[in-house]
């Protein structure tokens, strides 16, 4: 890294808190080195209180762009100059591009496209399929919107009847207004409806924090009867690498069951292209991360 840094090095940032655990700096800096690009990627602990100053810093320091994670994905919206169509629908941003270093900041969301590319990498085409999705938070919303934009036949969203449920209802309204996809939302407490939906779906995506610390012992699927060899399962959690859901699915006959590491990789690759204009060396980064 030190051999590459000089007075012309361009900076890309990550603003979130907590963020020191993130794999993104490793991913981006390895990609810069592999491509021979004079860039550096740094993570900054920034919460909502410091966000306006941080965004102004992106403009003033001519930072090329920034990734954005919790708790800033929604709070950053009014601080930007422009939003991509997907970011408008999702109501959140995870990538900011400083257009031509002009200070004109454009917000994008790549979580959904990352999820779609992760499915494609497993040989799964979402177009024309029935998909069951759990979770109405940031990741779930982005995945739902992108699936609808990419031609899913029917999307059935389930979420606990909690503070995120209203967000799910708003996501359904947006999808029905702006896409041709059929979409519904139901409370996860209705387990019979959940099992019926899984039985009729070809893809199940868990976009909740179930399985991640401190919920390592939680799986939203507990009935082995709903697991089928032709039901593809994606869990957006990637730490631990094998969640309780994935372990349960594999033990009960699932043939395609994978975690969120590829989604993280591909959403990063999408952001990399948006900010730098170049392709991330995905196969090389896979070898580093996996």
N, C-alpha and C positions, 0 to 999 in steps of 0.2 A: 504493500500500500504506500509506504513512505517514498519509494522510488517513483511512483506515479504522480504524487502531489506536487504542484508547483503554483506559480502565480496565476495560471490560466485555468486551474481546476474548477469545474462547475459543481455546484452543490445541489443535492436533492435531500429533502428532509422528511421526517416522520414525526408528527405531533400527536401525542396521546398521553394518557396516564392511567394505570401504570404501563410501562412500555419496555423496560429493560430486558424483559424475557423474550422479546420478539425475535423471530428468525429473519425478518425482513432486511436488517442491515447486512447480515451474512449473504443473503440471496442477491441483493442488489450489488454489493461491492464485489462479489465473486463474478457476477455478470459483467460489470464494468471491466474488471481485470481480464476476463476471458476475451471480451470484444476489443480490448485495447483502447478503451474510452477514458478520456481525462475527466472523470466524474468521481465524486465521493457521496456517500449516503450516510446520514447521521440521524440518530433518534434523539428527540427532545421531549422531556417530561413537561407536557403542557395540558392544563385543564381548562375548563370554561372561563375561569377568572383571568387567565393570561392569553386567551385565544385571540382577542382583537389585536393585542400587541404583536403576537406571533405572526398573524396574517399580514400586518403592516410590515413586519420584518421581512417576509417573503418578497414583498414589493420592493422595499428599500434596498435589500441586499442582492436583488436580482437572482434569488434562488430559483432554479429552473422549474421546480414543482415540489409538491409535497404529498405524501400519503397522510391520511387522517384516520384515526381510530377513536375508540370510545375514550372519553365521553363527548367527543367533539363533532361527530358525524352530522348531527342535526344543527347544533349550535353554530356551525360555521356558515350555514346557508345565507343568512342576511349579510355576511361579510364579503361575499363573493360578487363578481360582476356579471356572471353568466352561469347557467346550468345546462348540462346536456339533457336531452329528452328523457333518458332513463332516470337521471338524478332528480328531475322534476317530479316524475311519477313516484319514485321511491321516497322522496323527501329526505334524502340523506346523501352525503358525499364521502368518498374514501380516497379520492385522488383530485388534486388541484394542479392545474397547468398554468404556468406563468407565460402567457402567449407572447412569444418573441421577446421575452425579458422586458415587456412593456409595462408590467404592473397590472395588466388586464387579466384577472384570475378567473379561470373557467373550472367549475366543479363537475366531476364525473363520478359515477359509481361503477366499480368493476367486480364487485362481489358476485353479482348474478351471472355475468359473462364468465367469470372464473368457474362457477359451479357448472355451467353448461359445457365448458371445455373439459372439465374433469369427467363429466359423464361421457362425452365423446371419446376421451382417451380410454375409457373402459368399453368402447364399442356400443354405446347407448345413444340412440337418437331420440330426443324428447318430442319431436314433431309428431302430432297425431296420437299421442299417448295419453292415458289417464294416469295422473300423478297424485299421490297423497303426500302432503307436506305438513309437518308439525313445526310450529314456531311462528310468531308474528313480530319478532324483534327485528333488528336491523338486517341480519343475514337472511332471515326468512322472508322479509319484505322484498329485498333485492332479488332473491331467487324466484319468488312468485312473479314479480313484474317481468323479469327476463324470460322466464318460462312462457309467460303469456305472449310476450313480444316475439318469441322464437317459434310459436306455433303449436304449443301444447293443446291437445284436444279438450281436456278437462282437468281442472286443478281443484283438488279438495283439500282445504286447509283446516287443520285442527289445532286448537290452542286451549290451554286451561282458561277458565273463566276468571281471568285476572286483569291487571292494569293494561296488558298488551292486547286484550281481545278487541277493544275499540279500534286499535290501530289496524288489526286484521280486517275488521269490517270496512274501514276506510280503504284499505288495499283492494278489497273485493270491489268496492264501488269504482275505483279508478280503473281496474282491469276491465270491468264490464263496459265502462264508458269509452275506453280508448283502445281496446283490442277486440278480437273476435273470439277469444277464449271463453269457455264456460267455466265459472268459478263459484265455489261455495265456501262458507266457513261454518264450522260446527264446534261445540265445546268438546274438549278431549275427555271430559267426564262421561260423555256418552260413548262408552266402550263398544257397545254393539254396532253403532254407526261407524266407529273407527275401524273395527275388524272387518265390517262389510266393505268399507272403502278399500282397505288393503287387499281384500280378496279380489276386487275388481280392477286393481291397479297393476301396472307393469313396473312402476318405479315408486320407491318410498324414500323421501328425503327428511332426515331429522335435522332441523335447523335450530334446535334448542340447546341449552347448556347441559342437558342431562348427559351424564357420563364424564363430565369434566369436574375437576376438583372444585368444591367439596362434595360433588354428587357422583363420585366414581361408581357407586353401587346402584345407580338408577338407570333403568331402561324403560322406555315408554312402551315397548313391545315385550310382553311377558308370556304370551300364549304361543307355544311352538306350532300350533295348527295354522297360524297365519303366515308362517315362513314357507316359501315355495322356491324351487330352483330357478323359476323364471321371474321372480320378483327381485329386481335390482335394488340394493340398499346403499344409500350414501349418508354417512354421519358427518356433519360439518366439523365436529370436534376432532382435533389431531393430537392432543396431549391429554390423556394417554393415547398411544398409537392404536391400541385396541380397546375400545370402550366396551362396556357391558353389553350394549346393543349388538355390536359387531361380533363379539364372542358368542353371544346367544344365537345370532343368526347363522354363523358358520357351523356351530354345533348341531343346528337343526336343519341343515340342508341347503342353506343359501350358497349359490355359486358365484354371485357378484355382490360383495359387501366390502366397502372401502371407506377410509376416513377422510378428513378434510384437508389433508396435506396437499393433495393435487389441486384442490380448489384454491388454497392459499398460494400455491405456485402460479396457477394460471391467472388469478386476479392480479398478482404481481406482474406477470408478463404483459397483461393488458395495460396496466398503469405504466410500465416501463416504456411501451411503445408510444403511449400518449405523451409522456413527458420528454423522452429523448428522440423519438422518431425512428428508433432502431428496434430490431427484434431481440428479445432476451434469448440467450442460448439455453433453451428449455431443457434439452437432453442433458447438457452439462450440469445445470443447476439441480436436476433430478438426482444425478450421481452424487452431488454434494449433500443435498438435504436428506435423501432417502438411504 
